[in-house]
């Protein structure tokens, strides 16, 4: 009985993860998902540095969204050369976004030294 319930439930949970991943390829993700810690850093002396990183992250996310849309079109049109170029561009943008996000996390930790910089448990759809 446990297997009949647990297997479909686990599949559903994994499917939600895939949907969230796909969603945030086309929409801007916040630089830090934990709103409580973000409020703390914005009220700290490190607010300007954090905001600067958040603005850079938003700009990269906007570029990444455009690349993702172009990549989806290239896949649909079966343009292999354009698809490969856009995949490389998307990968580079993803690396840039990760660097900026890590930099923003350092400001979160500096603002509240006891905090956990892992915000994966706070990922929800945000429009």
Secondary structure, DSSP 8 states (H G I E B T S, - for coil): -HHHHHHHHHHHHHHHHHHHHHHHHHS---S-S-HHHHHHHHTSTTHHHHHHHHHHHHHHHHHHHHHHHHHHHHHHHT-HHHHHHHHHHHHHHHHHHHHHHHHHHHHHHHHSTT-----GGG-----
